[in-house]
Amino acid sequence: MVLVNPNTSTATTAMMTAIARRTLGPALPVRGVTVARGPRMLTDPDALRAAAPEVLAAGLRATTGGDCAALLVAAFGDPGLAELRAATSTTSTTSTTRATSTAGAAGVRAAGFPVVGATGVPAAGAPVAGIPVVGIGEAALLEAAAAGTPFGVATTTPLLADAIHARVTALGLADLYTGIRLTAGTPERLSADPVLLLDRLERAVRASAERDGARAVVIGGGPLGEAAEELQARCAVRVVAPIPAACRAIARLLTA
């Protein structure tokens, strides 16, 4: 599996990749990649929009080596998720193999399909079609709302509150959504102080449960991954960490 970090912080990529590896274990190797350019943090809608084409480019590059079983978009706003799904769902390895046997490699290239060898394995340099593509935002929200559970979101990015609400609505979960709780302090300041970040996020989680009635609280951010894991042990309410939620979604898709 390839984890694509939509911000340009390689340290964040390493942290999120480590979480994914702990979640999936040795059965599914995880490789982390960082987008080539863009902001070091995605804190507003403009940053999400700017990240989308970089995620698409990084994701497609990651599939060309023939060793990518799935793609994980590791930002809570899921930038580039729809574009990656569209780009990798146009065909399947099976249909491509048939096309190669009847039309030849040149015809397959002309049709826009990836070229495969006699075994059905995509050739090096060809994007893989039909692989699972999962975003941490979508996966975490769906996991939190499973079985009709009322859920909220705790996060550090107030400028993305409307985008998060829109995502909840688009997924058909608005009737279960208890709202968003935001931490005090700027995202930049909190990211530089892990102890303060954990304290402020814990307050937000508790408010979501005690004041809003949430029975599950999603931690809204890939860079908040380590804090999310710690909060699962510190809070009575169920805390949904987005990177493990996305890994579980990918594991289900690969075994379906």
ChimeraX attribute file (.defattr): number of C-alpha atoms within 10 A of each C-alpha:
attribute: neighborCount
match mode: 1-to-1
recipient: residues
	/A:1	25
	/A:2	23
	/A:3	28
	/A:4	26
	/A:5	29
	/A:6	37
	/A:7	26
	/A:8	19
	/A:9	17
	/A:10	15
	/A:11	11
	/A:12	22
	/A:13	23
	/A:14	17
	/A:15	16
	/A:16	24
	/A:17	22
	/A:18	15
	/A:19	18
	/A:20	27
	/A:21	18
	/A:22	13
	/A:23	16
	/A:24	17
	/A:25	11
	/A:26	9
	/A:27	7
	/A:28	15
	/A:29	14
	/A:30	23
	/A:31	19
	/A:32	21
	/A:33	21
	/A:34	22
	/A:35	23
	/A:36	14
	/A:37	14
	/A:38	17
	/A:39	15
	/A:40	14
	/A:41	18
	/A:42	27
	/A:43	19
	/A:44	16
	/A:45	16
	/A:46	11
	/A:47	18
	/A:48	24
	/A:49	14
	/A:50	17
	/A:51	25
	/A:52	22
	/A:53	18
	/A:54	22
	/A:55	28
	/A:56	23
	/A:57	15
	/A:58	21
	/A:59	30
	/A:60	20
	/A:61	15
	/A:62	24
	/A:63	24
	/A:64	17
	/A:65	15
	/A:66	16
	/A:67	16
	/A:68	20
	/A:69	18
	/A:70	24
	/A:71	27
	/A:72	26
	/A:73	28
	/A:74	32
	/A:75	27
	/A:76	27
	/A:77	28
	/A:78	22
	/A:79	26
	/A:80	24
	/A:81	25
	/A:82	14
	/A:83	14
	/A:84	23
	/A:85	18
	/A:86	13
	/A:87	17
	/A:88	19
	/A:89	14
	/A:90	12
	/A:91	16
	/A:92	15
	/A:93	19
	/A:94	14
	/A:95	12
	/A:96	21
	/A:97	23
	/A:98	14
	/A:99	18
	/A:100	22
	/A:101	13
	/A:102	10
	/A:103	12
	/A:104	13
	/A:105	19
	/A:106	10
	/A:107	14
	/A:108	20
	/A:109	14
	/A:110	9
	/A:111	11
	/A:112	10
	/A:113	23
	/A:114	25
	/A:115	25
	/A:116	24
	/A:117	14
	/A:118	10
	/A:119	7
	/A:120	15
	/A:121	17
	/A:122	23
	/A:123	16
	/A:124	16
	/A:125	15
	/A:126	18
	/A:127	23
	/A:128	32
	/A:129	23
	/A:130	18
	/A:131	22
	/A:132	21
	/A:133	24
	/A:134	25
	/A:135	28
	/A:136	27
	/A:137	28
	/A:138	22
	/A:139	23
	/A:140	27
	/A:141	30
	/A:142	22
	/A:143	20
	/A:144	27
	/A:145	20
	/A:146	14
	/A:147	8
	/A:148	11
	/A:149	16
	/A:150	22
	/A:151	31
	/A:152	30
	/A:153	28
	/A:154	26
	/A:155	23
	/A:156	26
	/A:157	20
	/A:158	19
	/A:159	13
	/A:160	20
	/A:161	20
	/A:162	13
	/A:163	15
	/A:164	20
	/A:165	16
	/A:166	13
	/A:167	18
	/A:168	20
	/A:169	14
	/A:170	11
	/A:171	11
	/A:172	12
	/A:173	19
	/A:174	17
	/A:175	11
	/A:176	18
	/A:177	24
	/A:178	20
	/A:179	20
	/A:180	23
	/A:181	26
	/A:182	20
	/A:183	21
	/A:184	17
	/A:185	14
	/A:186	12
	/A:187	17
	/A:188	13
	/A:189	11
	/A:190	19
	/A:191	16
	/A:192	10
	/A:193	10
	/A:194	14
	/A:195	11
	/A:196	15
	/A:197	21
	/A:198	20
	/A:199	15
	/A:200	19
	/A:201	24
	/A:202	22
	/A:203	17
	/A:204	24
	/A:205	31
	/A:206	19
	/A:207	18
	/A:208	26
	/A:209	22
	/A:210	12
	/A:211	10
	/A:212	17
	/A:213	16
	/A:214	25
	/A:215	19
	/A:216	26
	/A:217	32
	/A:218	28
	/A:219	31
	/A:220	31
	/A:221	25
	/A:222	27
	/A:223	24
	/A:224	25
	/A:225	22
	/A:226	17
	/A:227	20
	/A:228	26
	/A:229	18
	/A:230	14
	/A:231	22
	/A:232	16
	/A:233	11
	/A:234	11
	/A:235	15
	/A:236	13
	/A:237	18
	/A:238	18
	/A:239	25
	/A:240	25
	/A:241	30
	/A:242	31
	/A:243	34
	/A:244	23
	/A:245	25
	/A:246	28
	/A:247	28
	/A:248	18
	/A:249	22
	/A:250	24
	/A:251	16
	/A:252	11
	/A:253	14
	/A:254	12
	/A:255	6
	/A:256	6
